[in-house]
Amino acid sequence: MMSSQPANYCDPEIFAALEEAFDAAWAVIQTQDSSGDGNKDCERKAALSQMLGALVVDGVRDPAELQKRALQNLPLTSWPE
């Protein structure tokens, strides 16, 4: 669902959608590379958070759509070593 209103991150529905999308996308990312590298994981989580935030600003509110678009836009195979 797209919205023309600016994102209100304190809105419980938006926060819940972000949390759900982050958890689901992070599970996918971990299956792509489960090296256990804490520094790489930190960078990946930051990139995922930024991507999800940008999508919410663009009006995406559905958790499944947030997850899908974030994973489409993050290069899962080209993370820094």
N, C-alpha and C positions, 0 to 999 in steps of 0.2 A: 504494500500500500504506500503510495507516494503522498506527501503532504507539502503544502506550500508554506506552512508555518515553520519558524525556526525551531530547532531541536531544544527541548527543555530536558536536560539530562537528569534533573531532579524528579521528573515525571516517573512514577513507579512503573508504568507500562513500558516506557522507553528503556529504563534501567534494566528491567527484567528481560526485555528483548535483547539488549546488548549482552547481558550475562549469559543468557541461553545460547546466543550465537557464538560468543567467545568460547564457551565450554565445548560446544559441538565442533567448531572449527579447529580448536586446539587438539582435540582427540584425533582428527584427521591428520593434522600436521605431525603429531607424534608417531602415527603409524607409518608416515613417509620416512622418518629418520628418528629412531629411538636411541641415538648415540649416548644420551645421558649427559651431554656437554652443557653444563649450567650456564656458561656465558652465551652459547649459541641459543639456548632456550630463552634466555632473557631478551636477546635481540629479536627473536621470533615473536615473543609475546608482545613486545613493544610495537613491532610492525603490525601485528594483527590488531592490537588496540587502536592504533592510528587509522588503519584501514576501516575498521568498524565505525569509528567516530566520524570519519569523512562520509561514510555511507549514510549515517543517521543525519548528518547536516544536509545531505542531498535529498533527504526525505524518505529514506528506506526505514521502515519500522517493523516489518515482519521478521522474526528470528530466522526462519528458514531462508528467506531471501538475503538477509544480512550474511549468513554463513556462506551461502552459495556465491555471492558476489565477492566476498572477501577472499575465498579460496581461489576464485577465478583470477583475481588481481594480484595475488601474492605468488611470487615465483618459488614454489615449493622445492625445486631442485637446485636453486642457485643461492642458497644461504651462505653467508661468510663462514669460512673454515676456521 
